[in-house]
Amino acid sequence: MDGEHHDELSDEERRHGEQELPEELDESDAYEEDEDDGFETVTIEISGLSLYTHHGVSEAEREIGQRLLLDLRLDVGETDATVTDRVEDTVDYAEVCQLVALVAQQRSYKTLERLCSAIADRLLGDFELEGVWVKASKPEPPIPLPVEDVSVEVWREAGE
């Protein structure tokens, strides 16, 4: 275009079915019009949930215990909370944290793989989720070399 405003569509726009928004509509109006055409998916992330637990390969590690950091990603999918603004219409992350703490602290596992798997299973069983990702990190692993941390991740989809 040459800088002038044209109320009619150009030949190229007509060929491709593209239209400019009328001047009286702004971008938020265009979004509202398109809301019903598609869907939104929601992911809830929890980072750095710090728990004192008793997991590890050695008996001493399980007896003494250590701090674990847990990161979670919950694939909620579509949820009414994007419209209703009600916590009852989504997954309450405070409840998720309480449940994860219960699973992580109620029994001892030798591997982080098993712990992550147990957490994923429980979350999928107790909440309406499409998938869940669980990461458990040991910030002070009992190994003779200096590392920042060691971690294990498990991804599980509903129905697996």
N, CA, C and O of each residue as an XYZ file, in Angstrom:
640
protein
N       0.839     -1.180      0.000
C       0.000      0.000      0.000
C       0.876      1.231      0.000
O       2.030      1.179      0.423
N       0.340      2.321     -0.466
C       1.135      3.530     -0.623
C       0.983      4.492      0.536
O       1.285      5.675      0.379
N       0.535      4.044      1.678
C       0.396      4.905      2.838
C      -1.023      5.412      3.011
O      -1.369      5.892      4.091
N      -1.856      5.323      1.984
C      -3.244      5.742      2.110
C      -4.053      4.615      2.720
O      -3.691      3.446      2.596
N      -5.163      4.969      3.387
C      -6.047      3.959      3.946
C      -7.069      3.575      2.884
O      -7.720      4.446      2.307
N      -7.212      2.289      2.625
C      -8.177      1.806      1.648
C      -9.247      1.009      2.371
O      -8.933      0.093      3.130
N     -10.518      1.353      2.140
C     -11.616      0.623      2.753
C     -11.881     -0.692      2.045
O     -12.461     -1.601      2.640
N     -11.475     -0.816      0.798
C     -11.709     -2.038      0.060
C     -10.493     -2.944      0.160
O      -9.384     -2.486      0.435
N     -10.709     -4.225     -0.063
C      -9.620     -5.193     -0.023
C      -8.774     -5.080     -1.273
O      -9.289     -4.808     -2.357
N      -7.475     -5.288     -1.123
C      -6.609     -5.324     -2.285
C      -6.852     -6.620     -3.041
O      -7.457     -7.546     -2.502
N      -6.389     -6.695     -4.275
C      -6.557     -7.925     -5.059
C      -5.886     -9.099     -4.369
O      -6.434    -10.201     -4.344
N      -4.707     -8.875     -3.809
C      -3.987     -9.962     -3.146
C      -4.724    -10.446     -1.905
O      -4.804    -11.651     -1.668
N      -5.277     -9.501     -1.089
C      -6.040     -9.890      0.093
C      -7.285    -10.680     -0.301
O      -7.651    -11.640      0.377
N      -7.927    -10.284     -1.379
C      -9.119    -10.971     -1.846
C      -8.773    -12.398     -2.275
O      -9.536    -13.328     -2.012
N      -7.622    -12.571     -2.936
C      -7.214    -13.892     -3.396
C      -6.941    -14.819     -2.218
O      -7.271    -16.003     -2.279
N      -6.348    -14.305     -1.155
C      -5.961    -15.134     -0.007
C      -7.006    -15.141      1.097
O      -6.826    -15.813      2.113
N      -8.090    -14.405      0.915
C      -9.142    -14.380      1.920
C      -8.747    -13.648      3.186
O      -9.386    -13.826      4.223
N      -7.708    -12.828      3.126
C      -7.259    -12.092      4.300
C      -7.978    -10.757      4.351
O      -8.229    -10.134      3.319
N      -8.305    -10.327      5.550
C      -8.961     -9.046      5.721
C      -8.266     -8.273      6.820
O      -7.762     -8.852      7.782
N      -8.245     -6.980      6.671
C      -7.772     -6.139      7.750
C      -8.932     -5.896      8.689
O     -10.089     -5.921      8.270
N      -8.629     -5.659      9.973
C      -9.688     -5.348     10.920
C     -10.232     -3.960     10.626
O      -9.457     -3.053     10.323
N     -11.540     -3.773     10.707
C     -12.073     -2.428     10.578
C     -11.479     -1.548     11.666
O     -11.108     -2.037     12.733
N     -11.390     -0.262     11.402
C     -10.757      0.658     12.349
C     -11.427      0.665     13.709
O     -10.758      0.880     14.720
N     -12.744      0.432     13.761
C     -13.443      0.508     15.047
C     -13.187     -0.697     15.943
O     -13.564     -0.667     17.115
N     -12.552     -1.768     15.429
C     -12.212     -2.922     16.246
C     -10.736     -2.872     16.609
O      -9.888     -2.611     15.755
N     -10.436     -3.119     17.857
C      -9.024     -3.233     18.210
C      -8.682     -4.713     18.360
O      -9.546     -5.566     18.155
N      -7.433     -5.032     18.716
C      -6.997     -6.422     18.776
C      -7.756     -7.233     19.816
O      -8.005     -8.418     19.592
N      -8.137     -6.632     20.959
C      -8.855     -7.384     21.975
C     -10.241     -7.793     21.479
O     -10.724     -8.871     21.826
N     -10.883     -6.951     20.674
C     -12.167     -7.321     20.091
C     -12.001     -8.505     19.154
O     -12.841     -9.405     19.139
N     -10.948     -8.515     18.385
C     -10.706     -9.617     17.456
C     -10.491    -10.905     18.226
O     -10.955    -11.962     17.797
N      -9.788    -10.841     19.368
C      -9.556    -12.029     20.174
C     -10.880    -12.580     20.689
O     -11.117    -13.787     20.638
N     -11.751    -11.686     21.190
C     -13.030    -12.142     21.716
C     -13.853    -12.840     20.642
O     -14.538    -13.822     20.928
N     -13.794    -12.345     19.418
C     -14.541    -12.974     18.343
C     -14.019    -14.375     18.064
O     -14.798    -15.264     17.719
N     -12.715    -14.586     18.207
C     -12.104    -15.866     17.861
C     -12.120    -16.871     19.010
O     -11.780    -18.036     18.803
N     -12.508    -16.449     20.222
C     -12.431    -17.338     21.375
C     -13.198    -18.643     21.171
O     -12.710    -19.703     21.562
N     -14.361    -18.591     20.581
C     -15.179    -19.783     20.417
C     -14.647    -20.696     19.328
O     -15.008    -21.872     19.285
N     -13.793    -20.182     18.441
C     -13.296    -20.978     17.331
C     -12.248    -21.991     17.768
O     -12.141    -23.056     17.159
N     -11.480    -21.695     18.795
C     -10.403    -22.586     19.224
C     -10.574    -22.947     20.681
O     -11.639    -22.747     21.266
N      -9.512    -23.483     21.263
C      -9.557    -23.822     22.673
C      -8.219    -23.486     23.284
O      -7.202    -23.399     22.595
N      -8.237    -23.299     24.588
C      -7.022    -23.010     25.338
C      -6.649    -24.237     26.150
O      -7.518    -24.949     26.655
N      -5.382    -24.473     26.271
C      -4.932    -25.505     27.191
C      -4.152    -24.827     28.302
O      -3.472    -23.823     28.087
N      -4.261    -25.386     29.473
C      -3.630    -24.805     30.660
C      -2.595    -25.774     31.199
O      -2.843    -26.975     31.301
N      -1.434    -25.242     31.541
C      -0.385    -26.001     32.206
C      -0.059    -25.286     33.508
O       0.139    -24.071     33.528
N      -0.004    -26.040     34.583
C       0.368    -25.495     35.888
C       1.772    -25.994     36.206
O       2.044    -27.191     36.114
N       2.657    -25.083     36.578
C       4.029    -25.457     36.934
C       4.299    -25.104     38.390
O       3.943    -24.024     38.861
N       4.922    -26.019     39.075
C       5.351    -25.808     40.460
C       6.851    -26.071     40.471
O       7.302    -27.141     40.062
N       7.616    -25.100     40.935
C       9.080    -25.229     40.915
C       9.646    -25.110     42.321
O       9.255    -24.240     43.100
N      10.577    -26.009     42.624
C      11.341    -25.892     43.864
C      10.595    -26.252     45.130
O      10.875    -25.690     46.189
N       9.642    -27.185     45.047
C       8.993    -27.670     46.264
C      10.053    -28.418     47.074
O      10.542    -29.464     46.648
N      10.398    -27.886     48.223
C      11.496    -28.417     49.025
C      10.938    -29.279     50.156
O      10.145    -28.814     50.975
N      11.369    -30.553     50.187
C      10.881    -31.498     51.199
C      12.050    -32.261     51.793
O      13.019    -32.576     51.102
N      11.950    -32.553     53.074
C      12.945    -33.404     53.711
C      12.426    -34.832     53.629
O      11.353    -35.144     54.145
N      13.197    -35.693     52.977
C      12.736    -37.054     52.705
C      13.807    -38.076     53.069
O      14.916    -37.720     53.469
N      13.459    -39.345     52.923
C      14.362    -40.447     53.264
C      14.465    -41.416     52.092
O      14.115    -42.590     52.217
N      14.946    -40.922     50.955
C      15.098    -41.745     49.752
C      16.574    -41.908     49.443
O      17.364    -40.989     49.657
N      16.950    -43.078     48.938
C      18.319    -43.291     48.524
C      18.665    -44.761     48.466
O      17.947    -45.611     48.993
N      19.769    -45.041     47.821
C      20.198    -46.425     47.643
C      20.739    -46.996     48.949
O      20.427    -48.129     49.317
N      21.548    -46.210     49.639
C      22.157    -46.747     50.865
C      21.190    -46.654     52.044
O      20.325    -45.780     52.105
N      21.369    -47.584     52.970
C      20.533    -47.577     54.175
C      20.771    -46.301     54.977
O      19.834    -45.737     55.541
N      22.011    -45.850     55.029
C      22.339    -44.627     55.768
C      21.613    -43.422     55.169
O      21.102    -42.573     55.900
N      21.572    -43.352     53.842
C      20.901    -42.245     53.162
C      19.396    -42.250     53.483
O      18.796    -41.196     53.695
N      18.810    -43.425     53.513
C      17.383    -43.534     53.837
C      17.120    -43.238     55.314
O      16.076    -42.689     55.665
N      18.078    -43.607     56.184
C      17.887    -43.393     57.618
C      18.071    -41.924     58.001
O      17.246    -41.357     58.718
N      19.138    -41.321     57.528
C      19.436    -39.925     57.879
C      18.495    -38.958     57.162
O      18.015    -37.991     57.754
N      18.243    -39.225     55.906
C      17.374    -38.359     55.116
C      18.125    -37.196     54.493
O      19.299    -36.965     54.782
N      17.433    -36.478     53.642
C      18.013    -35.321     52.958
C      16.915    -34.506     52.293
O      15.773    -34.946     52.154
N      17.297    -33.316     51.893
C      16.360    -32.417     51.214
C      16.262    -32.798     49.744
O      17.273    -33.046     49.088
N      15.039    -32.841     49.236
C      14.782    -33.023     47.808
C      14.049    -31.801     47.294
O      13.252    -31.191     48.006
N      14.327    -31.454     46.057
C      13.584    -30.398     45.377
C      12.740    -31.047     44.298
O      13.240    -31.848     43.509
N      11.477    -30.707     44.263
C      10.567    -31.270     43.280
C      10.008    -30.173     42.378
O       9.582    -29.116     42.843
N      10.021    -30.448     41.104
C       9.407    -29.574     40.105
C       8.321    -30.381     39.421
O       8.498    -31.563     39.129
N       7.195    -29.730     39.168
C       6.049    -30.413     38.573
C       5.478    -29.583     37.439
O       5.469    -28.353     37.492
N       5.011    -30.264     36.429
C       4.276    -29.616     35.341
C       3.009    -30.436     35.136
O       3.079    -31.619     34.802
N       1.863    -29.818     35.333
C       0.578    -30.491     35.230
C      -0.129    -30.012     33.969
O      -0.432    -28.827     33.835
N      -0.386    -30.916     33.062
C      -1.099    -30.592     31.831
C      -2.587    -30.733     32.122
O      -3.134    -31.836     32.103
N      -3.236    -29.599     32.392
C      -4.641    -29.579     32.771
C      -5.533    -29.699     31.537
O      -6.636    -30.238     31.624
N      -5.075    -29.207     30.404
C      -5.906    -29.191     29.201
C      -6.851    -28.018     29.256
O      -6.494    -26.949     29.751
N      -8.054    -28.206     28.751
C      -9.053    -27.143     28.804
C      -9.632    -27.075     30.212
O      -9.847    -28.103     30.854
N      -9.879    -25.865     30.682
C     -10.461    -25.686     32.000
C     -11.385    -24.478     32.000
O     -11.096    -23.458     31.375
N     -12.494    -24.607     32.705
C     -13.456    -23.516     32.792
C     -12.904    -22.322     33.564
O     -13.428    -21.215     33.442
N     -11.856    -22.531     34.354
C     -11.317    -21.449     35.184
C     -10.804    -20.276     34.359
O     -10.711    -19.162     34.874
N     -10.468    -20.498     33.091
C     -10.022    -19.379     32.254
C     -11.151    -18.390     32.021
O     -10.907    -17.233     31.679
N     -12.388    -18.840     32.205
C     -13.551    -17.970     32.038
C     -14.180    -17.633     33.391
O     -14.522    -16.478     33.646
N     -14.332    -18.636     34.258
C     -15.054    -18.435     35.516
C     -14.211    -17.781     36.606
O     -14.756    -17.149     37.512
N     -12.885    -17.924     36.531
C     -11.978    -17.400     37.552
C     -12.204    -18.075     38.905
O     -11.985    -17.462     39.950
N     -12.639    -19.331     38.886
C     -12.905    -20.091     40.110
C     -11.889    -21.210     40.258
O     -11.666    -21.985     39.327
N     -11.274    -21.292     41.433
C     -10.283    -22.342     41.682
C     -10.933    -23.727     41.621
O     -10.262    -24.715     41.322
N     -12.217    -23.799     41.899
C     -12.940    -25.073     41.829
C     -13.008    -25.618     40.401
O     -13.276    -26.803     40.201
N     -12.768    -24.769     39.424
C     -12.848    -25.179     38.018
C     -11.493    -25.530     37.419
O     -11.371    -25.688     36.204
N     -10.475    -25.653     38.265
C      -9.141    -26.019     37.793
C      -8.489    -26.936     38.829
O      -9.158    -27.431     39.736
N      -7.211    -27.153     38.692
C      -6.460    -27.957     39.659
C      -5.825    -26.998     40.667
O      -5.088    -26.089     40.285
N      -6.106    -27.198     41.923
C      -5.596    -26.343     42.993
C      -4.151    -26.744     43.302
O      -3.903    -27.833     43.819
N      -3.207    -25.868     42.986
C      -1.803    -26.235     43.162
C      -1.409    -26.383     44.622
O      -0.428    -27.064     44.919
N      -2.145    -25.766     45.545
C      -1.866    -25.975     46.974
C      -2.185    -27.429     47.351
O      -1.435    -28.060     48.096
N      -3.295    -27.949     46.835
C      -3.644    -29.356     47.087
C      -2.615    -30.288     46.444
O      -2.268    -31.324     47.013
N      -2.137    -29.920     45.271
C      -1.114    -30.727     44.592
C       0.136    -30.810     45.464
O       0.691    -31.893     45.652
N       0.581    -29.674     45.997
C       1.787    -29.660     46.840
C       1.599    -30.523     48.081
O       2.511    -31.257     48.462
N       0.444    -30.450     48.711
C       0.173    -31.272     49.895
C       0.218    -32.757     49.552
O       0.783    -33.552     50.304
N      -0.373    -33.135     48.422
C      -0.389    -34.534     48.014
C       1.017    -35.025     47.667
O       1.392    -36.139     48.034
N       1.788    -34.207     46.969
C       3.161    -34.582     46.626
C       3.988    -34.766     47.897
O       4.765    -35.715     47.997
N       3.828    -33.869     48.865
C       4.555    -34.005     50.136
C       4.169    -35.303     50.836
O       5.031    -35.987     51.387
N       2.902    -35.645     50.820
C       2.451    -36.885     51.444
C       3.086    -38.104     50.768
O       3.615    -38.985     51.445
N       3.033    -38.152     49.447
C       3.602    -39.287     48.708
C       5.106    -39.378     48.945
O       5.631    -40.472     49.151
N       5.803    -38.252     48.919
C       7.261    -38.246     49.053
C       7.729    -38.575     50.462
O       8.853    -39.041     50.651
N       6.871    -38.336     51.453
C       7.305    -38.518     52.827
C       6.678    -39.723     53.529
O       7.087    -40.058     54.641
N       5.699    -40.380     52.910
C       5.041    -41.490     53.602
C       5.824    -42.788     53.533
O       5.629    -43.667     54.373
N       6.706    -42.930     52.552
C       7.543    -44.131     52.493
C       8.862    -43.802     51.806
O       9.016    -42.744     51.196
N       9.795    -44.712     51.915
C      11.137    -44.508     51.384
C      11.330    -45.323     50.105
O      10.940    -46.488     50.034
N      11.935    -44.697     49.105
C      12.275    -45.376     47.854
C      13.784    -45.347     47.675
O      14.451    -44.417     48.129
N      14.313    -46.350     47.021
C      15.744    -46.373     46.735
C      16.094    -45.446     45.579
O      17.149    -44.812     45.590
N      15.216    -45.362     44.583
C      15.541    -44.551     43.401
C      14.593    -43.367     43.253
O      13.425    -43.422     43.637
N      15.132    -42.306     42.689
C      14.303    -41.150     42.369
C      13.316    -41.489     41.249
O      12.235    -40.906     41.159
N      13.705    -42.437     40.402
C      12.804    -42.872     39.330
C      11.491    -43.406     39.904
O      10.408    -43.056     39.436
N      11.607    -44.259     40.925
C      10.400    -44.834     41.543
C       9.598    -43.775     42.266
O       8.368    -43.775     42.202
N      10.283    -42.863     42.959
C       9.591    -41.772     43.647
C       8.806    -40.925     42.646
O       7.621    -40.665     42.851
N       9.454    -40.497     41.574
C       8.780    -39.669     40.557
C       7.589    -40.402     39.953
O       6.535    -39.810     39.722
N       7.767    -41.687     39.701
C       6.689    -42.494     39.137
C       5.509    -42.591     40.102
O       4.356    -42.499     39.680
N       5.788    -42.775     41.390
C       4.724    -42.853     42.395
C       3.971    -41.527     42.490
O       2.747    -41.514     42.618
N       4.691    -40.432     42.428
C       4.056    -39.107     42.474
C       3.189    -38.901     41.239
O       2.050    -38.445     41.345
N       3.724    -39.238     40.064
C       2.962    -39.071     38.821
C       1.683    -39.903     38.858
O       0.612    -39.416     38.498
N       1.795    -41.163     39.295
C       0.616    -42.031     39.376
C      -0.446    -41.444     40.291
O      -1.632    -41.444     39.958
N      -0.023    -40.952     41.431
C      -0.981    -40.408     42.409
C      -1.647    -39.142     41.883
O      -2.853    -38.962     42.055
N      -0.881    -38.268     41.249
C      -1.461    -37.040     40.703
C      -2.473    -37.348     39.606
O      -3.544    -36.744     39.555
N      -2.132    -38.290     38.728
C      -3.065    -38.666     37.661
C      -4.306    -39.352     38.225
O      -5.390    -39.242     37.652
N      -4.156    -40.053     39.337
C      -5.291    -40.721     39.950
C      -6.218    -39.783     40.703
O      -7.426    -40.013     40.766
N      -5.649    -38.721     41.276
C      -6.441    -37.836     42.131
C      -6.951    -36.566     41.449
O      -7.887    -35.934     41.939
N      -6.343    -36.188     40.325
C      -6.749    -34.956     39.638
C      -7.058    -35.258     38.176
O      -6.529    -36.208     37.597
N      -7.919    -34.437     37.592
C      -8.234    -34.583     36.175
C      -7.129    -33.899     35.370
O      -7.162    -32.688     35.151
N      -6.161    -34.687     34.939
C      -5.014    -34.179     34.204
C      -4.860    -34.951     32.905
O      -5.210    -36.128     32.823
N      -4.334    -34.280     31.896
C      -4.015    -34.958     30.641
C      -2.622    -35.566     30.693
O      -2.332    -36.544     30.003
N      -1.769    -34.982     31.512
C      -0.414    -35.484     31.667
C       0.264    -34.806     32.840
O      -0.198    -33.780     33.338
N       1.363    -35.395     33.271
C       2.109    -34.828     34.392
C       3.596    -35.104     34.190
O       3.983    -36.178     33.729
N       4.416    -34.129     34.540
C       5.875    -34.227     34.503
C       6.363    -33.981     35.920
O       5.985    -32.996     36.554
N       7.204    -34.882     36.414
C       7.736    -34.771     37.772
C       9.255    -34.848     37.695
O       9.815    -35.736     37.053
N       9.907    -33.908     38.356
C      11.372    -33.901     38.429
C      11.768    -33.839     39.899
O      11.321    -32.957     40.633
N      12.608    -34.778     40.324
C      13.129    -34.797     41.693
C      14.633    -34.580     41.622
O      15.337    -35.259     40.874
N      15.117    -33.620     42.413
C      16.544    -33.290     42.433
C      17.094    -33.419     43.840
O      16.459    -33.024     44.818
N      18.306    -33.991     43.919
C      19.045    -34.027     45.178
C      20.128    -32.952     45.078
O      21.091    -33.110     44.328
N      19.973    -31.860     45.831
C      20.978    -30.795     45.752
C      22.315    -31.171     46.379
O      23.332    -30.551     46.067
N      22.336    -32.165     47.249
C      23.582    -32.611     47.886
C      23.662    -34.134     47.806
O      23.539    -34.814     48.825
N      23.864    -34.668     46.615
C      23.876    -36.126     46.480
C      25.100    -36.737     47.168
O      26.163    -36.119     47.222
N      24.943    -37.935     47.682
C      26.055    -38.577     48.396
C      27.027    -39.261     47.434
O      27.129    -40.487     47.393
N      27.731    -38.445     46.671
C      28.750    -38.975     45.764
C      30.049    -38.238     46.023
O      30.025    -37.095     46.479
N      31.195    -38.871     45.739
C      32.485    -38.279     46.099
C      33.000    -37.218     45.131
O      34.169    -36.843     45.212
N      32.178    -36.732     44.233
C      32.594    -35.695     43.288
C      31.695    -34.481     43.426
O      30.520    -34.614     43.766
N      32.239    -33.288     43.163
C      31.418    -32.085     43.305
C      30.433    -31.921     42.136
O      30.839    -31.815     40.978
N      29.156    -31.903     42.456
C      28.101    -31.620     41.472
C      27.086    -30.683     42.133
O      26.928    -30.675     43.354
N      26.408    -29.900     41.306
C      25.365    -29.019     41.851
C      24.179    -29.815     42.354
O      23.680    -29.575     43.453
N      23.731    -30.763     41.549
C      22.646    -31.640     41.956
C      22.543    -32.796     40.978
O      23.164    -32.783     39.916
N      21.763    -33.783     41.341
C      21.390    -34.863     40.432
C      19.875    -34.880     40.400
O      19.222    -34.575     41.398
N      19.315    -35.237     39.249
C      17.860    -35.236     39.161
C      17.369    -36.314     38.207
O      18.103    -36.815     37.356
N      16.107    -36.645     38.383
C      15.415    -37.613     37.537
C      14.084    -36.994     37.149
O      13.430    -36.346     37.966
N      13.684    -37.193     35.903
C      12.406    -36.691     35.415
C      11.556    -37.849     34.900
O      12.064    -38.791     34.290
N      10.261    -37.758     35.156
C       9.301    -38.728     34.636
C       8.153    -37.954     34.011
O       7.621    -37.024     34.617
N       7.768    -38.340     32.794
C       6.602    -37.771     32.125
C       5.602    -38.882     31.919
O       5.945    -39.948     31.408
N       4.375    -38.640     32.312
C       3.333    -39.644     32.129
C       2.063    -38.953     31.646
O       1.689    -37.892     32.146
N       1.412    -39.569     30.670
C       0.136    -39.064     30.172
C      -0.999    -39.877     30.795
O      -0.818    -41.039     31.159
N      -2.146    -39.261     30.911
C      -3.317    -39.945     31.467
C      -3.630    -41.150     30.606
O      -3.485    -41.106     29.384
N      -4.060    -42.231     31.245
C      -4.435    -43.428     30.519
C      -3.295    -44.385     30.234
O      -3.516    -45.439     29.637
N      -2.080    -44.045     30.647
C      -0.937    -44.949     30.410
C      -0.840    -45.978     31.500
O       0.055    -46.823     31.474
